[in-house]
Amino acid sequence: MSDAHPSRADLARRLQALHEAPGAFVIPNPWDRGSARMLAALGFEALATTSAGYAHAVGLKDGQPGRDGVLENAREIIEAAPGVPVSADLENGFGPDPKDAAITIERAADVGLAGGSIEDATGDPSKPIYEFNHAVERVAAAVEAARGKAAPFVLIARAENFLRGVNDLDDTIRRLQAFEKAGADMLYAPYLPDLEAMRTICASVSKPVNVLAAGPLAKYSVAELSEAGASRISLGSGLSNIALGAFVRAAREMKERGTFGSLDGAIATSEVHRLLDGR
């Protein structure tokens, strides 16, 4: 693991430096203390929470735990991986008003997060994305809250169009450019349709861009995504879904076939203990 117990300011500066370094780095998404400790032991330089991964681990759907639950999960991950900067999936700030986003950022900084993202999704399937000006106001309020803290906080602004079924690249770029102008430190448009769309977005803004390694982009390597302009590569709920997938496949095999072949791929308890010990 990294050196223990640096200040939040040091962690935020370290996270920002990773964003600004040449090439792209991978920021995996733990969902609990154990997964955070193991990812830190494997040498990842930063971690990001996953709202969906955490929700599923506590028996809820994504979006159901609320601000308190998400921030408590973030606090546990920070404590489990001391010395590693942690950024959080802060959903849409847990409310429609700009002040909701601002309050969320203030509280996120207070629990020790080095950064966090605010998205422009409403949570309403009939109108999934906030109106443009309102979305920009929400990011601006989040930026103001981040800048009001004594220590830095890396603010990531997310344009959710493609993830929410609004397949509009021009509007996505327009939103990211406006979020950049509002002061966001990093930009993020999850679930882009192809590498060319990602390349176009990265060329359309000057701030670092986070890319989600999921869907059509999951087939590309770190080197390929970096060459196309990515500064940071996250996995969202990918790792937790892999774990759940293995769990469900093994359970179905036992229930439906009465066999235990899926257990052949299990990690040894001794390996789990080694990683939990930071080795």
N, C-alpha and C positions, 0 to 999 in steps of 0.2 A: 504494500500500500504506500501512498504518499506520506509525507511528513505529517504528524498528527497535530491537529488543533491550530491551524493558521486562522487568522481573523477572516470574517466574512468579506472584508474589503480585499484582502489578499486573494481569496478564492474567486471573487468577482473579476479582479484584474487578471488572474490566471485564465479564467474562462474567456474573457475578452481577447486575450493574447492568442488563445487557440483559434478563435474565429478569424483573427487577422493574419495568422501565419500562412505561408504559401501552402497550397494544396488543401485537401479536406481531411478532417478527422472524424472518427466514428464515436458517437455519444450514445451508448446503449441505454435501454430503459428498464431498470429493475422495478419490481412491484412491491417488494417488502424488504425487511431487514436482511434476510438470508441472501436473496438474489443480489442485493446491493453489496454486501460484504464479498461475495464471490466475484462479482464483476470488478470490484476494486482490486482484489487479490490477483486477478488476471492481468492487471496493468492498465486498464482504461484510465485515461487522464481526466475524464469528466463523466458525469451520469445525468440522465434526465428521467423524471418520473413519467408514468403513463397512467392517465386517469382511468382508461378502460381496464388495464391490467390490475390496478388496485381495486376497482369496483368488482371485478370478477372474483378476486381473491377473498372478498368479504361477502360474496353471495348477492351482489347487486349488479344492475346494468350500468353501462357507462353513463355518467351524468347524474346518477342518483345519490352518491355519497354527499354531495354538497361541499361548500367551502371548508367547513371545519374538518371533515373527513379527509379531504385532499391535502390540506395543510398538515394534519397530523401524520399522514402517510409520508409527506415530504420530510417532516422533522425526524421521523424514524430512519429514513434513508440517509439523511445527513449524519445522524449519530452513528449509523452502522458503517459509514465510509468516511471517517475523519480525514481531513487533508485532501479530499477530492471535491472539486466544485460540483454542485448539484443545481440543475435548472429544472423548473417544474412546468408540467402541463396544467395551466390554470384555467382551462376551458374558456368560456366567454367572460370570465370575471365574476361569474355567479350572479348575474343580474343584467338587465337591459340598459340601465342608466350609466353614463360615464363615471359617476361617483362610485358605482359598484366595482368597476374595473380598478379605480384608484384605491379603494379600500382593500381589494384583494392584493394589489401589489405592495401596499404598505404592510399588510400582515405577512405576506410572503417573505419580505425582507426581514421582518422581525423574527421569523422562525429560523433564519440563517441561510435562506436560499441565495445563491449567487446570481440567479436569473430566473426568468419565467416567461411564458407566452400567453398572449391574449388573442382570442380568435374573434372573427366577425360572424359566427354562426349564432342564430337566435334560439335554437332548440325547438322551433316550431316548424314541422314538416311542410305546412302550407305556405310558409314564407321563411325559408331556411337561412337567408343571409340578411343582415342588417342593411338598411338603405345606406348608400355610399357616405353621405355627409355624417350620418349618425355613427357609422363605423369608424370614420376618421376621428370624430370627437372622442370616442371611447379610447382609441389608441393614444390620442393627445393627453387625455386625463391620466392614463396609465403611465405615460412618459413623465408627466409632471410629478406624479407620486414617486416614481423611481428617482428622479433628480432631487426630490426633497429629502431623501435619506442621506445620512451622514456618510455612508459608504456606498460605493457604486453598486448598481443592480443592472444586469444585462436584460434589456426588454426586447422580447421577440414578438413581432406582430404577424398574425396568421391570416391569410386570405383563404377561406374555406370552400370556395366555389366548387372545385372538382370533387372534393370529398362529400359534398352535400348534393351532388347531382346537377350543379349549374356549370355546364361545360363551356365556359366563356373565358378564353385566354386573354382577350383584350381587357375585359373588366378586371380580371385577376391582376394583370400588370398595372392597370390604373390604380387599383387599391394598394398594391405594394408600393408603388411610387408615392402615393399620398401618405402611406404609413411611414415611409422613409422621411418624407418632408416633415412629418409630425414629430420626428425624433427617435423612432425605433432604432435599436442597435443592430438588430438582425431581422430578416424577412423570411417568410415561410409560407409556401402554398402546398399543402399535402395532396398526395394522390394525383400527381400530374400524369397525363395520358401517355407521354413518350419522352424520350431524351431530347428531342428537338424543342419541345415546349419548355423543358427545364433550361435548356441552353438559352432560349429566347428570354426567359425571365431573368436569368443571371446577367445577361447582357443589357437588360433594361433598367437595372438599378445599380447603385454604387455600394450599397451596404452588403455585408456577407449574407449568403442565402443558405438556409437549412433545407435539406432534401430528405424526404421520407423514403427509405428503402423498402417499398411495398408496391404491390401491383405491378404495373409494367416496368417500373424502375428497379425492381428487386433483382433482375437478371444481370445488372451491370455491376462491375467491380468498383471498389473505392477509387482506383486509378481512373476509370472511365468517367465516373461521376465528378471527380475532381477536375478532369480535363474539360468537362462541359461547364464548369463554373461553380460547382458546389463548394462551400466552405465547411459545412458540417453535415453529417449523415446520421439521422436518427432512425429508430425502428418502431416507434410507437408501441403498440401492444404486441408486436411481432414475437418477442422472446417469450412473453407470458402465454401467447397463443400456441407457440411451439410446445411449451410445457403442458398446457391443457390438452393439446392434441395427442401427445404421447400418453397422457393419463387416460383419456377417453378411449383411445384405441386399445390399450391394455385391459381396461375394464370391460369393454365390449367383447374382446376375445375370451376373457374368463367367463362372462355371462352367457354368450351365445355359442361358444365352441368348447368351453370347458378345458382350455389349454392356456399355457403360460409363456408362450414364445416371446411375447413382447417384453418380458422381463430381461431378456438377453441384452437389451440395449441400455439397461439401467446403469447409472453412475454408481461406483462403489462408495459405500459409506465413508471409507477411509479418505477418498478423494474429496468428498464433501467436507469432512472435518479439516483436511489440509487447507482447503480454500477459505473456510470460515476462520481458520487461524492466520490467514493472510499470507500463506506460503504457496 
